[in-house]
Amino acid sequence: MSNLLLVDDEPRMLDLLELYLSPHGYTCTKVQSGKEAIRAVEEKPFDLVLLDVMMPKYDGWKTCEDLRSISEVPIIMVTARDQKTDIVKGLNMGADDYVTKPFDEDELLARVKALLRRTSNADQIEVDGLMWDGEKYKLSYNGHFIPVTPKEFAMIGHLMRNPERVFSREHLIDIVWGINSETEGRTIDSHVRNIREKVRQTGFPIDDYFQTVWGVGYKWVKGTGSTSS
């Protein structure tokens, strides 16, 4: 059973989302502001957040940005604004997907299920102090939190779970963004640079592990201190 956090300033919309989701085995926590959402995520782990954009004062953009600074929990933006610029803005701020109002119940459920599938690897992998925790959506080195985005988290987790295997950019796009995504290979390269820089700043020798296989893709080199559970 997955725990979902529903964030919307309109009680009727929260009730509607819960009505759609609860019969499918999802446990829903409802809050009516961005600040309440931040407190909720700080207090307990959630598997996914459904976040409304158009909230007064503390809107969905700000909430998404602040959530992403403390957690890698998957976020679906729920918005009446379907302009491409708004969608891109949400994705760039750390959201994983979006649903536009009025939404179709089947589409909403499909998007929730798809995102949970991509992020449901509830395991732990430790490599010489670098810990990938799929259950808590947390990457850390010697206990220090590393603020990677959900897609960066999914990518490094996939590589760490499959050491010594070389993955093409196309494969990583399918795993992280989903099949039929229009994401380009250079986006993978950009995410790889970001991951390396963030982890490198902690002192972990990321370049010894996260390696480029020129002309093919990327791989994770298994370390002597690797463990998984």
GUVO-826874 format. One record per residue: residue number from 0; residue in one letter; x, y, z of N, C-alpha, C in turn. Coordinates in steps of 0.02 Angstrom, whole numbers, always signed. Layout:
# residues N
+-----+---+--------+--------+--------+--------+---------+--------+--------+--------+--------+
|   k | r |  neast | nnorth |    nup | caeast | canorth |   caup |  ceast | cnorth |    cup |
+-----+---+--------+--------+--------+--------+---------+--------+--------+--------+--------+
| NUM | a |      X |      Y |      Z |      X |       Y |      Z |      X |      Y |      Z |
...
+-----+---+--------+--------+--------+--------+---------+--------+--------+--------+--------+
//
This chain:
# residues 229
+-----+---+--------+--------+--------+--------+---------+--------+--------+--------+--------+
|   k | r |  neast | nnorth |    nup | caeast | canorth |   caup |  ceast | cnorth |    cup |
+-----+---+--------+--------+--------+--------+---------+--------+--------+--------+--------+
|   0 | m |    +42 |    -60 |     +0 |     +0 |      +0 |     +0 |    +44 |    +62 |     +0 |
|   1 | s |    +30 |   +109 |    -46 |    +70 |    +170 |    -52 |    +37 |   +228 |    -15 |
|   2 | n |    +79 |   +270 |    +16 |    +55 |    +328 |    +52 |    +63 |   +390 |     +8 |
|   3 | l |     +7 |   +423 |     -7 |     +8 |    +481 |    -50 |     -9 |   +544 |    -10 |
|   4 | l |    +25 |   +599 |    -27 |    +10 |    +664 |     +3 |    -26 |   +706 |    -50 |
|   5 | l |    -87 |   +727 |    -35 |   -127 |    +768 |    -81 |   -126 |   +840 |    -57 |
|   6 | v |   -106 |   +886 |   -101 |    -98 |    +956 |    -82 |   -140 |  +1000 |   -127 |
|   7 | d |   -191 |  +1032 |    -99 |   -234 |   +1076 |   -138 |   -271 |  +1121 |    -89 |
|   8 | d |   -281 |  +1185 |   -107 |   -315 |   +1231 |    -62 |   -391 |  +1223 |    -64 |
|   9 | e |   -416 |  +1182 |   -111 |   -488 |   +1171 |   -117 |   -507 |  +1103 |    -87 |
|  10 | p |   -545 |  +1103 |    -31 |   -565 |   +1040 |     +1 |   -602 |   +993 |    -47 |
|  11 | r |   -643 |  +1020 |    -91 |   -680 |    +976 |   -137 |   -633 |   +939 |   -184 |
|  12 | m |   -580 |   +971 |   -206 |   -532 |    +938 |   -250 |   -495 |   +883 |   -212 |
|  13 | l |   -478 |   +897 |   -150 |   -444 |    +846 |   -108 |   -490 |   +785 |   -100 |
|  14 | d |   -553 |   +798 |    -86 |   -601 |    +743 |    -78 |   -608 |   +703 |   -143 |
|  15 | l |   -608 |   +738 |   -200 |   -615 |    +704 |   -264 |   -554 |   +660 |   -278 |
|  16 | l |   -494 |   +687 |   -265 |   -434 |    +647 |   -275 |   -434 |   +585 |   -231 |
|  17 | e |   -454 |   +594 |   -168 |   -457 |    +536 |   -122 |   -509 |   +486 |   -146 |
|  18 | l |   -565 |   +510 |   -172 |   -617 |    +466 |   -197 |   -592 |   +424 |   -255 |
|  19 | y |   -551 |   +453 |   -298 |   -523 |    +417 |   -354 |   -470 |   +366 |   -332 |
|  20 | l |   -429 |   +385 |   -284 |   -368 |    +347 |   -268 |   -378 |   +294 |   -214 |
|  21 | s |   -417 |   +308 |   -164 |   -424 |    +262 |   -107 |   -448 |   +192 |   -127 |
|  22 | p |   -497 |   +185 |   -173 |   -519 |    +117 |   -191 |   -465 |    +75 |   -224 |
|  23 | h |   -411 |   +107 |   -245 |   -357 |     +69 |   -278 |   -300 |    +53 |   -230 |
|  24 | g |   -313 |    +61 |   -166 |   -264 |     +40 |   -116 |   -216 |    +93 |    -93 |
|  25 | y |   -229 |   +156 |   -111 |   -184 |    +210 |    -90 |   -210 |   +242 |    -26 |
|  26 | t |   -165 |   +253 |    +22 |   -181 |    +289 |    +82 |   -167 |   +363 |    +71 |
|  27 | c |   -217 |   +406 |    +80 |   -211 |    +476 |    +63 |   -210 |   +521 |   +125 |
|  28 | t |   -160 |   +565 |   +127 |   -157 |    +618 |   +177 |   -171 |   +684 |   +141 |
|  29 | k |   -219 |   +724 |   +167 |   -240 |    +784 |   +132 |   -218 |   +847 |   +171 |
|  30 | v |   -186 |   +894 |   +135 |   -168 |    +958 |   +165 |   -188 |  +1013 |   +117 |
|  31 | q |   -198 |  +1074 |   +143 |   -226 |   +1128 |   +104 |   -178 |  +1186 |    +90 |
|  32 | s |   -114 |  +1175 |   +104 |    -66 |   +1229 |    +89 |     +3 |  +1199 |    +79 |
|  33 | g |    +46 |  +1238 |    +48 |   +114 |   +1216 |    +36 |   +153 |  +1207 |   +101 |
|  34 | k |   +142 |  +1252 |   +148 |   +178 |   +1247 |   +211 |   +158 |  +1184 |   +249 |
|  35 | e |    +93 |  +1166 |   +246 |    +71 |   +1104 |   +277 |   +104 |  +1044 |   +243 |
|  36 | a |   +113 |  +1048 |   +177 |   +145 |    +994 |   +140 |   +217 |   +984 |   +162 |
|  37 | i |   +253 |  +1039 |   +171 |   +323 |   +1036 |   +194 |   +326 |  +1002 |   +262 |
|  38 | r |   +282 |  +1023 |   +308 |   +282 |    +994 |   +375 |   +266 |   +919 |   +372 |
|  39 | a |   +218 |   +901 |   +329 |   +199 |    +830 |   +324 |   +257 |   +787 |   +301 |
|  40 | v |   +293 |   +811 |   +250 |   +349 |    +772 |   +223 |   +407 |   +768 |   +273 |
|  41 | e |   +415 |   +820 |   +313 |   +466 |    +819 |   +365 |   +450 |   +770 |   +420 |
|  42 | e |   +385 |   +759 |   +431 |   +364 |    +716 |   +487 |   +360 |   +642 |   +470 |
|  43 | k |   +345 |   +625 |   +406 |   +338 |    +554 |   +388 |   +354 |   +545 |   +314 |
|  44 | p |   +374 |   +485 |   +295 |   +389 |    +472 |   +224 |   +326 |   +461 |   +183 |
|  45 | f |   +325 |   +487 |   +122 |   +271 |    +475 |    +75 |   +300 |   +443 |    +11 |
|  46 | d |   +258 |   +406 |    -23 |   +280 |    +374 |    -85 |   +271 |   +420 |   -145 |
|  47 | l |   +226 |   +469 |   -139 |   +212 |    +514 |   -195 |   +172 |   +574 |   -170 |
|  48 | v |   +183 |   +632 |   -202 |   +146 |    +693 |   -186 |   +108 |   +716 |   -248 |
|  49 | l |    +43 |   +729 |   -241 |     +3 |    +761 |   -292 |     -5 |   +833 |   -272 |
|  50 | l |    +23 |   +879 |   -310 |    +31 |    +948 |   -288 |     -4 |   +997 |   -336 |
|  51 | d |    -53 |  +1034 |   -309 |    -87 |   +1085 |   -349 |    -41 |  +1145 |   -359 |
|  52 | v |    -45 |  +1176 |   -418 |     -3 |   +1234 |   -433 |    -33 |  +1299 |   -407 |
|  53 | m |    -96 |  +1311 |   -422 |   -127 |   +1376 |   -409 |   -155 |  +1380 |   -338 |
|  54 | m |   -109 |  +1386 |   -290 |   -129 |   +1397 |   -221 |   -108 |  +1467 |   -200 |
|  55 | p |   -147 |  +1500 |   -157 |   -130 |   +1569 |   -137 |    -68 |  +1573 |    -94 |
|  56 | k |    -33 |  +1628 |    -99 |    +26 |   +1644 |    -59 |    +84 |  +1596 |    -72 |
|  57 | y |    +77 |  +1534 |    -50 |   +131 |   +1485 |    -55 |   +111 |  +1435 |   -110 |
|  58 | d |   +125 |  +1454 |   -172 |    +98 |   +1415 |   -228 |   +136 |  +1350 |   -240 |
|  59 | g |   +112 |  +1312 |   -290 |   +141 |   +1247 |   -304 |   +213 |  +1250 |   -327 |
|  60 | w |   +231 |  +1304 |   -364 |   +301 |   +1310 |   -387 |   +348 |  +1314 |   -326 |
|  61 | k |   +331 |  +1359 |   -279 |   +373 |   +1367 |   -220 |   +372 |  +1304 |   -177 |
|  62 | t |   +314 |  +1274 |   -170 |   +309 |   +1212 |   -131 |   +352 |  +1157 |   -161 |
|  63 | c |   +349 |  +1149 |   -227 |   +389 |   +1098 |   -261 |   +463 |  +1110 |   -249 |
|  64 | e |   +484 |  +1172 |   -257 |   +554 |   +1189 |   -247 |   +577 |  +1174 |   -176 |
|  65 | d |   +536 |  +1192 |   -127 |   +555 |   +1180 |    -57 |   +552 |  +1105 |    -39 |
|  66 | l |   +504 |  +1070 |    -67 |   +501 |    +998 |    -56 |   +564 |   +964 |    -82 |
|  67 | r |   +584 |   +985 |   -141 |   +641 |    +954 |   -173 |   +706 |   +967 |   -134 |
|  68 | s |   +708 |  +1020 |    -95 |   +769 |   +1035 |    -56 |   +775 |   +989 |     +5 |
|  69 | i |   +721 |   +955 |    +24 |   +723 |    +912 |    +84 |   +708 |   +839 |    +68 |
|  70 | s |   +683 |   +824 |     +8 |   +662 |    +756 |     -6 |   +664 |   +741 |    -81 |
|  71 | e |   +673 |   +677 |    -98 |   +670 |    +655 |   -167 |   +602 |   +623 |   -182 |
|  72 | v |   +552 |   +633 |   -139 |   +486 |    +603 |   -150 |   +460 |   +622 |   -219 |
|  73 | p |   +433 |   +575 |   -257 |   +405 |    +591 |   -323 |   +348 |   +640 |   -318 |
|  74 | i |   +345 |   +688 |   -366 |   +294 |    +740 |   -365 |   +259 |   +743 |   -433 |
|  75 | i |   +192 |   +741 |   -431 |   +151 |    +754 |   -490 |   +116 |   +821 |   -479 |
|  76 | m |   +128 |   +868 |   -524 |    +94 |    +932 |   -521 |    +23 |   +925 |   -549 |
|  77 | v |    -25 |   +953 |   -514 |    -95 |    +953 |   -537 |   -113 |  +1025 |   -552 |
|  78 | t |   -127 |  +1041 |   -615 |   -136 |   +1111 |   -634 |   -188 |  +1120 |   -688 |
|  79 | a |   -220 |  +1178 |   -686 |   -267 |   +1197 |   -739 |   -230 |  +1231 |   -797 |
|  80 | r |   -167 |  +1244 |   -787 |   -127 |   +1278 |   -837 |    -90 |  +1226 |   -878 |
|  81 | d |   -107 |  +1222 |   -942 |    -77 |   +1170 |   -984 |    -28 |  +1199 |  -1035 |
|  82 | q |     -8 |  +1262 |  -1026 |    +41 |   +1291 |  -1071 |   +108 |  +1255 |  -1063 |
|  83 | k |   +143 |  +1246 |  -1118 |   +206 |   +1210 |  -1117 |   +256 |  +1242 |  -1070 |
|  84 | t |   +256 |  +1309 |  -1067 |   +304 |   +1344 |  -1024 |   +293 |  +1327 |   -951 |
|  85 | d |   +229 |  +1319 |   -931 |   +214 |   +1302 |   -861 |   +235 |  +1230 |   -846 |
|  86 | i |   +224 |  +1186 |   -894 |   +243 |   +1116 |   -885 |   +318 |  +1110 |   -878 |
|  87 | v |   +355 |  +1144 |   -922 |   +428 |   +1142 |   -920 |   +453 |  +1172 |   -854 |
|  88 | k |   +421 |  +1226 |   -832 |   +441 |   +1258 |   -769 |   +435 |  +1209 |   -711 |
|  89 | g |   +379 |  +1173 |   -709 |   +369 |   +1124 |   -655 |   +421 |  +1069 |   -656 |
|  90 | l |   +435 |  +1042 |   -716 |   +484 |    +989 |   -722 |   +554 |  +1013 |   -703 |
|  91 | n |   +571 |  +1075 |   -722 |   +636 |   +1102 |   -705 |   +643 |  +1115 |   -631 |
|  92 | m |   +588 |  +1125 |   -596 |   +591 |   +1138 |   -524 |   +593 |  +1073 |   -484 |
|  93 | g |   +588 |  +1016 |   -519 |   +595 |    +953 |   -484 |   +535 |   +907 |   -486 |
|  94 | a |   +480 |   +929 |   -518 |   +422 |    +885 |   -525 |   +438 |   +829 |   -573 |
|  95 | d |   +404 |   +773 |   -564 |   +417 |    +714 |   -607 |   +365 |   +707 |   -662 |
|  96 | d |   +305 |   +734 |   -651 |   +253 |    +728 |   -701 |   +200 |   +781 |   -686 |
|  97 | y |   +151 |   +785 |   -729 |    +97 |    +834 |   -719 |    +32 |   +806 |   -745 |
|  98 | v |    -23 |   +830 |   -716 |    -91 |    +814 |   -739 |   -129 |   +879 |   -743 |
|  99 | t |   -165 |   +890 |   -797 |   -202 |    +952 |   -805 |   -275 |   +943 |   -786 |
| 100 | k |   -303 |   +995 |   -754 |   -374 |    +996 |   -736 |   -414 |  +1022 |   -796 |
| 101 | p |   -475 |   +996 |   -807 |   -505 |    +939 |   -773 |   -472 |   +874 |   -797 |
| 102 | f |   -454 |   +830 |   -753 |   -418 |    +770 |   -772 |   -464 |   +710 |   -776 |
| 103 | d |   -442 |   +662 |   -816 |   -478 |    +599 |   -822 |   -454 |   +551 |   -768 |
| 104 | e |   -501 |   +518 |   -735 |   -484 |    +473 |   -679 |   -434 |   +420 |   -700 |
| 105 | d |   -445 |   +389 |   -758 |   -402 |    +336 |   -781 |   -331 |   +362 |   -796 |
| 106 | e |   -326 |   +422 |   -824 |   -260 |    +451 |   -837 |   -223 |   +465 |   -772 |
| 107 | l |   -259 |   +493 |   -724 |   -228 |    +508 |   -659 |   -201 |   +444 |   -628 |
| 108 | l |   -241 |   +391 |   -626 |   -219 |    +328 |   -597 |   -159 |   +300 |   -635 |
| 109 | a |   -161 |   +304 |   -701 |   -106 |    +278 |   -741 |    -41 |   +314 |   -726 |
| 110 | r |    -45 |   +380 |   -719 |    +16 |    +419 |   -705 |    +42 |   +405 |   -635 |
| 111 | v |     -2 |   +398 |   -587 |    +19 |    +381 |   -519 |    +53 |   +312 |   -518 |
| 112 | k |    +22 |   +263 |   -550 |    +50 |    +196 |   -551 |   +117 |   +194 |   -587 |
| 113 | a |   +123 |   +229 |   -643 |   +184 |    +229 |   -682 |   +241 |   +260 |   -642 |
| 114 | l |   +228 |   +316 |   -609 |   +280 |    +349 |   -571 |   +301 |   +307 |   -510 |
| 115 | l |   +253 |   +275 |   -478 |   +270 |    +232 |   -421 |   +311 |   +172 |   -443 |
| 116 | r |   +296 |   +145 |   -503 |   +336 |     +89 |   -529 |   +408 |   +109 |   -538 |
| 117 | r |   +418 |   +170 |   -564 |   +486 |    +192 |   -579 |   +526 |   +207 |   -516 |
| 118 | t |   +491 |   +218 |   -461 |   +526 |    +240 |   -400 |   +515 |   +193 |   -341 |
| 119 | s |   +492 |   +132 |   -354 |   +472 |     +88 |   -300 |   +525 |    +37 |   -280 |
| 120 | n |   +587 |    +48 |   -298 |   +641 |      +1 |   -280 |   +660 |    +11 |   -207 |
| 121 | a |   +623 |    -21 |   -162 |   +632 |     -11 |    -91 |   +690 |    -53 |    -65 |
| 122 | d |   +750 |    -32 |    -79 |   +809 |     -67 |    -56 |   +863 |    -17 |    -38 |
| 123 | q |   +917 |    -44 |    -12 |   +973 |      -2 |     +8 |  +1037 |    -29 |    -24 |
| 124 | i |  +1078 |    +16 |    -48 |  +1142 |      -2 |    -76 |  +1194 |    +43 |    -45 |
| 125 | e |  +1248 |    +14 |    -18 |  +1301 |     +53 |    +13 |  +1368 |    +38 |    -21 |
| 126 | v |  +1402 |    +88 |    -42 |  +1467 |     +81 |    -74 |  +1516 |   +128 |    -41 |
| 127 | d |  +1559 |   +101 |     +0 |  +1612 |    +140 |    +34 |  +1586 |   +205 |    +64 |
| 128 | g |  +1529 |   +199 |    +99 |  +1502 |    +257 |   +134 |  +1448 |   +294 |    +96 |
| 129 | l |  +1442 |   +281 |    +30 |  +1389 |    +312 |     -9 |  +1327 |   +267 |     -5 |
| 130 | m |  +1273 |   +294 |    +23 |  +1213 |    +255 |    +35 |  +1155 |   +278 |    -10 |
| 131 | w |  +1129 |   +231 |    -50 |  +1068 |    +244 |    -89 |  +1012 |   +206 |    -55 |
| 132 | d |   +963 |   +243 |    -30 |   +908 |    +214 |     +8 |   +843 |   +223 |    -31 |
| 133 | g |   +821 |   +170 |    -65 |   +761 |    +174 |   -106 |   +697 |   +180 |    -67 |
| 134 | e |   +698 |   +159 |     -5 |   +638 |    +163 |    +36 |   +625 |   +233 |    +61 |
| 135 | k |   +679 |   +268 |    +79 |   +673 |    +336 |   +105 |   +686 |   +389 |    +50 |
| 136 | y |   +700 |   +366 |    -11 |   +717 |    +411 |    -66 |   +773 |   +458 |    -44 |
| 137 | k |   +828 |   +429 |    -20 |   +881 |    +470 |     +8 |   +949 |   +445 |    -16 |
| 138 | l |   +991 |   +492 |    -37 |  +1061 |    +478 |    -55 |  +1104 |   +515 |     -5 |
| 139 | s |  +1152 |   +479 |    +24 |  +1195 |    +512 |    +74 |  +1265 |   +482 |    +72 |
| 140 | y |  +1312 |   +519 |    +99 |  +1381 |    +495 |   +105 |  +1404 |   +506 |   +177 |
| 141 | n |  +1420 |   +450 |   +210 |  +1439 |    +452 |   +281 |  +1389 |   +491 |   +323 |
| 142 | g |  +1325 |   +480 |   +307 |  +1272 |    +510 |   +345 |  +1251 |   +580 |   +323 |
| 143 | h |  +1286 |   +609 |   +274 |  +1270 |    +677 |   +252 |  +1225 |   +674 |   +189 |
| 144 | f |  +1167 |   +705 |   +194 |  +1117 |    +705 |   +140 |  +1144 |   +739 |    +77 |
| 145 | i |  +1132 |   +708 |    +19 |  +1152 |    +737 |    -46 |  +1088 |   +755 |    -83 |
| 146 | p |  +1075 |   +819 |    -97 |  +1011 |    +841 |   -126 |  +1005 |   +830 |   -202 |
| 147 | v |   +999 |   +768 |   -223 |   +990 |    +753 |   -294 |   +915 |   +756 |   -311 |
| 148 | t |   +900 |   +767 |   -374 |   +830 |    +768 |   -397 |   +805 |   +696 |   -403 |
| 149 | p |   +739 |   +686 |   -409 |   +712 |    +618 |   -416 |   +742 |   +580 |   -475 |
| 150 | k |   +751 |   +613 |   -532 |   +778 |    +579 |   -590 |   +852 |   +563 |   -580 |
| 151 | e |   +890 |   +608 |   -549 |   +959 |    +593 |   -532 |   +963 |   +535 |   -483 |
| 152 | f |   +917 |   +534 |   -435 |   +914 |    +480 |   -386 |   +900 |   +413 |   -420 |
| 153 | a |   +851 |   +413 |   -465 |   +833 |    +352 |   -500 |   +891 |   +327 |   -544 |
| 154 | m |   +925 |   +373 |   -576 |   +979 |    +354 |   -621 |  +1038 |   +323 |   -583 |
| 155 | i |  +1061 |   +356 |   -531 |  +1118 |    +328 |   -495 |  +1099 |   +264 |   -459 |
| 156 | g |  +1036 |   +259 |   -437 |  +1013 |    +197 |   -406 |  +1013 |   +139 |   -455 |
| 157 | h |   +991 |   +151 |   -516 |   +989 |     +99 |   -567 |  +1060 |    +74 |   -582 |
| 158 | l |  +1106 |   +120 |   -587 |  +1176 |    +100 |   -601 |  +1206 |    +63 |   -541 |
| 159 | m |  +1193 |    +88 |   -480 |  +1222 |     +55 |   -421 |  +1194 |    -15 |   -411 |
| 160 | r |  +1130 |    -25 |   -431 |  +1100 |     -92 |   -424 |  +1126 |   -141 |   -476 |
| 161 | n |  +1157 |   -114 |   -528 |  +1181 |    -157 |   -583 |  +1254 |   -143 |   -599 |
| 162 | p |  +1299 |   -154 |   -550 |  +1369 |    -137 |   -561 |  +1401 |   -176 |   -618 |
| 163 | e |  +1446 |   -143 |   -653 |  +1485 |    -170 |   -709 |  +1446 |   -177 |   -774 |
| 164 | r |  +1380 |   -164 |   -772 |  +1341 |    -166 |   -834 |  +1343 |    -97 |   -867 |
| 165 | v |  +1352 |    -96 |   -932 |  +1354 |     -33 |   -968 |  +1284 |    -19 |   -995 |
| 166 | f |  +1259 |    +42 |   -981 |  +1192 |     +61 |  -1003 |  +1196 |   +119 |  -1052 |
| 167 | s |  +1162 |   +111 |  -1108 |  +1161 |    +165 |  -1157 |  +1118 |   +223 |  -1132 |
| 168 | r |  +1126 |   +280 |  -1163 |  +1084 |    +338 |  -1145 |  +1011 |   +322 |  -1158 |
| 169 | e |   +997 |   +286 |  -1212 |   +927 |    +269 |  -1229 |   +896 |   +225 |  -1175 |
| 170 | h |   +936 |   +178 |  -1149 |   +910 |    +135 |  -1095 |   +895 |   +176 |  -1033 |
| 171 | l |   +940 |   +221 |  -1015 |   +930 |    +262 |   -955 |   +869 |   +307 |   -963 |
| 172 | i |   +858 |   +332 |  -1023 |   +798 |    +373 |  -1035 |   +735 |   +331 |  -1022 |
| 173 | d |   +734 |   +270 |  -1048 |   +676 |    +226 |  -1038 |   +664 |   +211 |   -965 |
| 174 | i |   +718 |   +201 |   -927 |   +712 |    +184 |   -856 |   +690 |   +245 |   -815 |
| 175 | v |   +720 |   +302 |   -828 |   +709 |    +361 |   -785 |   +649 |   +403 |   -808 |
| 176 | w |   +642 |   +412 |   -873 |   +589 |    +455 |   -899 |   +529 |   +415 |   -925 |
| 177 | g |   +540 |   +351 |   -940 |   +486 |    +311 |   -966 |   +492 |   +300 |  -1041 |
| 178 | i |   +467 |   +243 |  -1063 |   +468 |    +226 |  -1135 |   +427 |   +277 |  -1173 |
| 179 | n |   +450 |   +292 |  -1233 |   +418 |    +340 |  -1278 |   +429 |   +412 |  -1257 |
| 180 | s |   +473 |   +423 |  -1208 |   +489 |    +492 |  -1190 |   +527 |   +525 |  -1247 |
| 181 | e |   +517 |   +591 |  -1253 |   +553 |    +628 |  -1305 |   +618 |   +658 |  -1278 |
| 182 | t |   +638 |   +637 |  -1219 |   +701 |    +661 |  -1190 |   +759 |   +640 |  -1234 |
| 183 | e |   +808 |   +685 |  -1240 |   +866 |    +672 |  -1283 |   +926 |   +649 |  -1241 |
| 184 | g |   +974 |   +618 |  -1275 |  +1033 |    +592 |  -1242 |  +1073 |   +644 |  -1205 |
| 185 | r |  +1074 |   +705 |  -1230 |  +1113 |    +758 |  -1197 |  +1084 |   +775 |  -1128 |
| 186 | t |  +1018 |   +761 |  -1119 |   +989 |    +771 |  -1053 |  +1018 |   +722 |  -1003 |
| 187 | i |  +1030 |   +661 |  -1025 |  +1063 |    +612 |   -982 |  +1132 |   +637 |   -963 |
| 188 | d |  +1170 |   +662 |  -1011 |  +1237 |    +687 |   -997 |  +1235 |   +744 |   -946 |
| 189 | s |  +1185 |   +788 |   -952 |  +1178 |    +843 |   -905 |  +1164 |   +817 |   -834 |
| 190 | h |  +1120 |   +767 |   -829 |  +1105 |    +739 |   -763 |  +1166 |   +703 |   -734 |
| 191 | v |  +1204 |   +670 |   -776 |  +1265 |    +637 |   -752 |  +1314 |   +688 |   -723 |
| 192 | r |  +1323 |   +744 |   -758 |  +1368 |    +797 |   -733 |  +1344 |   +823 |   -666 |
| 193 | n |  +1278 |   +833 |   -660 |  +1251 |    +858 |   -597 |  +1261 |   +808 |   -540 |
| 194 | i |  +1249 |   +744 |   -554 |  +1259 |    +693 |   -502 |  +1331 |   +692 |   -479 |
| 195 | r |  +1377 |   +691 |   -527 |  +1448 |    +687 |   -510 |  +1469 |   +747 |   -468 |
| 196 | e |  +1446 |   +806 |   -487 |  +1466 |    +867 |   -451 |  +1439 |   +866 |   -380 |
| 197 | k |  +1376 |   +848 |   -372 |  +1345 |    +848 |   -305 |  +1379 |   +796 |   -259 |
| 198 | v |  +1392 |   +737 |   -286 |  +1423 |    +685 |   -245 |  +1497 |   +701 |   -232 |
| 199 | r |  +1530 |   +729 |   -283 |  +1602 |    +746 |   -276 |  +1612 |   +795 |   -219 |
| 200 | q |  +1566 |   +841 |   -210 |  +1573 |    +892 |   -158 |  +1574 |   +863 |    -88 |
| 201 | t |  +1548 |   +802 |    -80 |  +1547 |    +771 |    -14 |  +1613 |   +737 |     +3 |
| 202 | g |  +1655 |   +728 |    -48 |  +1719 |    +694 |    -37 |  +1720 |   +623 |    -62 |
| 203 | f |  +1663 |   +597 |    -83 |  +1661 |    +529 |   -110 |  +1693 |   +528 |   -180 |
| 204 | p |  +1737 |   +479 |   -195 |  +1772 |    +477 |   -259 |  +1727 |   +452 |   -316 |
| 205 | i |  +1676 |   +491 |   -333 |  +1625 |    +471 |   -380 |  +1654 |   +452 |   -448 |
| 206 | d |  +1707 |   +485 |   -470 |  +1735 |    +471 |   -536 |  +1767 |   +402 |   -541 |
| 207 | d |  +1783 |   +373 |   -484 |  +1810 |    +305 |   -484 |  +1756 |   +253 |   -495 |
| 208 | y |  +1694 |   +272 |   -482 |  +1638 |    +225 |   -484 |  +1591 |   +238 |   -543 |
| 209 | f |  +1570 |   +300 |   -550 |  +1522 |    +320 |   -602 |  +1562 |   +338 |   -665 |
| 210 | q |  +1569 |   +289 |   -710 |  +1615 |    +298 |   -766 |  +1579 |   +303 |   -833 |
| 211 | t |  +1609 |   +342 |   -878 |  +1585 |    +348 |   -947 |  +1617 |   +295 |   -990 |
| 212 | v |  +1576 |   +261 |  -1030 |  +1601 |    +214 |  -1079 |  +1591 |   +248 |  -1147 |
| 213 | w |  +1644 |   +277 |  -1173 |  +1640 |    +321 |  -1231 |  +1608 |   +286 |  -1291 |
| 214 | g |  +1560 |   +321 |  -1319 |  +1525 |    +295 |  -1377 |  +1469 |   +246 |  -1361 |
| 215 | v |  +1461 |   +230 |  -1297 |  +1410 |    +181 |  -1277 |  +1363 |   +211 |  -1225 |
| 216 | g |  +1389 |   +230 |  -1167 |  +1346 |    +255 |  -1114 |  +1384 |   +260 |  -1048 |
| 217 | y |  +1354 |   +233 |   -994 |  +1382 |    +240 |   -928 |  +1378 |   +173 |   -890 |
| 218 | k |  +1422 |   +167 |   -839 |  +1419 |    +108 |   -796 |  +1442 |   +127 |   -726 |
| 219 | w |  +1425 |    +84 |   -679 |  +1447 |     +90 |   -609 |  +1496 |    +34 |   -595 |
| 220 | v |  +1555 |    +52 |   -572 |  +1607 |      +2 |   -557 |  +1598 |    -22 |   -485 |
| 221 | k |  +1592 |    -86 |   -477 |  +1580 |    -114 |   -411 |  +1640 |   -103 |   -366 |
| 222 | g |  +1628 |    -74 |   -307 |  +1681 |     -62 |   -259 |  +1692 |   -120 |   -213 |
| 223 | t |  +1747 |   -119 |   -177 |  +1763 |    -174 |   -131 |  +1718 |   -172 |    -70 |
| 224 | g |  +1689 |   -113 |    -57 |  +1647 |    -107 |     +3 |  +1572 |   -105 |    -14 |
| 225 | s |  +1552 |   -135 |    -69 |  +1482 |    -131 |    -90 |  +1439 |   -181 |    -53 |
| 226 | t |  +1382 |   -157 |    -29 |  +1333 |    -202 |     +2 |  +1263 |   -181 |    -21 |
| 227 | s |  +1216 |   -227 |    -18 |  +1147 |    -211 |    -36 |  +1100 |   -252 |     +8 |
| 228 | s |  +1038 |   -226 |    +13 |   +988 |    -262 |    +53 |   +920 |   -253 |    +23 |
+-----+---+--------+--------+--------+--------+---------+--------+--------+--------+--------+
//
